[in-house]
Amino acid sequence: MIDWHAIDTVLLDMDGTLLDLHYDNFFWTQHLPRRYADIHGGDPEKINDQLMSRIMAEKGSLNWYCLDYWSDQLKLDIVALKREVAHLIAPHPSTNEFLHALKASHCDVWLVTNAHRGSLDLKLEHTDLGEHISKIISSHELGIPKEDTEFWRKLQQHWHFDPTRSLLVDDTASVLDSAAAFGIRHLLTLRQPDSKQAVRDSLTYPAVLSFAEVLPITRQS
């Protein structure tokens, strides 16, 4: 599936790719509405509908991912609330094997995420992702989400990489679309970003259920 001889840089998404998206989905659709009702009052079911409507209106923008924005909008400490369910943060079963193989390979490995720094720091605290990755970039540093082709242009300006010799692994189709438009040649997605939801079929990009499907990583000769 992947010609590792043709790849120098591996760009890895975090949520739904390396980490199980169940944590994030549970937080936004279940924990947040309950805690909002606890703090501000109201019917959790009605609050859930209202919150989802507000959140979905920001989909694809930096606000969608910005914990400072939602803390201000909802008058809540979102990072503190996320910490309340941090025990749910977990890598996909094949993530550690994949990261160990990448670290031992010829590839330069970057974490490239839309996660806000508050969320990113919490997940790095509860996992060992940082031990396997040479560079960690949040789209908030560049002021534009990965769904925008301009993100990849800015990323390349700050930290040079050859798009034709790079692999992006991401669970979001719109991010893969923007990367493809920019010229990133090797693209891979996940068939089950959230372990509690159904396996996805008929995906546009090459997809794996487990990273074991792209191992071993053959070194350059």
C-alpha positions in Angstrom: 0.0 0.0 0.0 2.9 2.4 0.8 6.2 2.7 -1.0 8.3 3.7 2.0 11.3 4.3 -0.3 9.4 7.2 -1.8 8.7 8.9 1.5 11.0 11.2 3.6 8.5 13.0 5.8 5.4 11.5 7.6 2.8 14.0 8.6 0.5 12.5 11.3 -2.9 13.8 12.5 -3.7 13.2 16.1 -7.4 12.9 17.0 -9.1 10.0 15.1 -5.7 9.0 13.6 -3.2 8.2 16.3 -5.8 8.6 19.1 -9.2 7.1 19.4 -11.8 9.8 18.5 -14.2 8.4 21.1 -12.7 10.7 23.7 -13.5 13.9 21.7 -16.9 12.7 20.5 -17.9 11.7 24.1 -16.7 15.0 25.5 -18.6 17.3 23.0 -21.8 15.3 22.7 -22.3 13.9 26.2 -20.0 15.3 28.9 -20.1 19.0 27.8 -23.9 19.2 27.7 -24.2 17.6 31.1 -21.7 19.9 32.7 -23.1 22.9 31.0 -26.5 22.0 32.5 -24.8 21.5 35.9 -23.2 24.9 35.8 -25.7 27.1 33.9 -28.9 25.1 34.5 -31.4 23.8 31.9 -32.5 20.6 30.2 -29.4 18.6 29.1 -31.2 17.2 26.1 -32.2 20.6 24.8 -28.8 22.0 25.7 -27.2 19.2 23.6 -29.2 20.2 20.5 -28.4 23.9 21.0 -24.7 23.2 21.6 -24.4 21.0 18.6 -26.0 23.6 16.4 -23.6 26.3 17.6 -20.6 24.0 17.3 -21.5 22.7 13.8 -21.9 26.2 12.6 -18.1 26.6 13.1 -17.1 23.3 11.4 -14.0 23.6 9.3 -12.8 26.9 10.9 -10.2 27.5 13.6 -13.0 28.3 16.0 -14.3 24.8 15.6 -11.1 23.6 17.3 -10.3 26.6 19.6 -10.9 25.9 23.2 -10.4 29.5 24.1 -13.2 30.4 21.7 -15.6 27.9 23.2 -14.6 28.8 26.8 -15.6 32.4 26.0 -18.7 31.5 24.1 -20.1 29.1 26.7 -18.7 30.7 29.8 -17.0 27.5 30.8 -13.4 26.3 31.4 -13.3 23.8 28.5 -9.8 22.6 29.3 -10.8 21.8 32.9 -13.9 20.0 31.7 -11.9 18.0 29.2 -9.6 17.0 32.0 -12.5 15.5 33.9 -12.8 12.7 31.3 -9.1 12.5 30.4 -9.1 8.8 31.4 -10.8 8.2 28.0 -7.8 9.5 26.1 -6.3 6.4 24.4 -4.2 5.6 21.2 -5.6 3.2 18.7 -4.3 -0.3 19.4 -1.8 -0.3 16.5 -0.5 3.3 17.1 2.4 2.5 19.4 3.8 -0.2 17.1 3.5 2.2 14.1 5.2 5.0 16.0 8.1 2.8 17.1 8.5 1.6 13.5 8.5 5.2 12.2 11.1 6.3 14.8 13.4 3.5 13.8 13.0 4.3 10.1 14.6 6.8 7.8 11.5 9.0 8.0 11.1 12.4 9.7 7.9 12.2 11.7 5.8 15.3 12.4 2.5 15.6 14.4 0.3 18.1 12.4 -2.9 18.7 14.2 -5.9 21.1 14.3 -6.0 20.6 18.1 -5.9 23.7 20.2 -2.8 23.8 22.5 -4.9 23.2 25.6 -6.2 19.9 24.1 -2.8 19.0 22.6 -1.0 19.4 25.9 -3.6 17.3 27.7 -3.2 14.5 25.2 0.6 14.6 25.3 0.4 14.5 29.0 -1.7 11.3 28.9 0.1 9.5 26.1 3.7 9.0 25.0 3.1 10.5 21.5 5.8 13.2 22.1 8.5 10.6 22.5 8.2 9.3 19.0 7.8 12.6 17.0 10.4 15.1 16.0 8.1 18.1 15.4 4.7 19.0 16.7 2.7 21.7 14.9 -0.8 23.0 15.8 -2.7 24.8 13.0 -3.4 27.5 15.6 0.3 28.5 15.4 -0.2 29.2 11.7 -3.6 30.8 12.1 -5.4 28.6 9.6 -6.9 25.1 9.7 -5.6 22.1 7.8 -8.8 22.1 5.7 -7.4 25.1 3.9 -4.7 24.5 1.2 -3.0 27.7 2.5 -2.2 25.8 5.7 0.2 23.4 3.9 1.8 26.3 2.1 2.5 28.1 5.4 3.7 24.8 6.9 6.2 24.4 4.1 7.4 28.0 4.5 8.1 27.5 8.2 9.4 23.9 8.1 10.6 22.7 4.7 9.4 19.4 3.4 8.9 18.0 -0.1 5.2 17.3 -0.7 6.0 14.8 -3.4 8.0 12.7 -0.8 5.6 13.1 2.1 2.9 10.9 3.5 -0.1 12.5 5.3 -2.2 10.2 7.6 -5.5 11.9 8.6 -9.0 10.8 9.3 -10.8 13.8 7.8 -11.6 13.9 4.1 -11.6 17.7 3.7 -8.0 17.8 5.2 -6.9 15.1 2.8 -8.5 17.0 -0.1 -6.6 20.2 0.8 -3.3 18.3 1.2 -3.9 16.6 -2.2 -4.6 20.0 -3.8 -1.4 21.4 -2.4 0.6 18.5 -3.8 1.1 16.0 -1.0 1.5 12.8 -3.0 1.0 10.0 -0.4 -2.3 10.0 1.5 -3.8 7.6 3.9 -6.9 7.6 6.1 -8.5 5.5 8.9 -11.5 3.2 8.5 -12.5 3.6 12.2 -11.5 6.9 13.8 -13.9 6.3 16.7 -13.7 2.8 18.1 -17.3 3.1 19.3 -18.7 3.9 15.8 -19.0 1.8 12.7 -16.1 1.0 10.4 -16.2 3.3 7.4 -16.3 1.9 3.9 -16.2 3.4 0.3 -13.6 6.0 1.3 -12.0 8.2 -1.3 -8.4 7.7 -0.1 -6.5 4.5 0.7 -7.6 3.4 4.2 -6.5 1.0 6.9 -8.2 -0.4 9.9 -4.9 -1.0 11.6 -1.5 0.5 11.1 -0.2 -3.1 11.0 -1.4 -3.1 7.4 1.4 -0.6 6.4 4.2 -2.3 8.3 7.1 -3.1 8.2 8.7 0.2 7.1 11.6 -0.7 4.9 14.7 1.4 5.2 16.1 3.3 2.3 19.0 1.4 0.7 
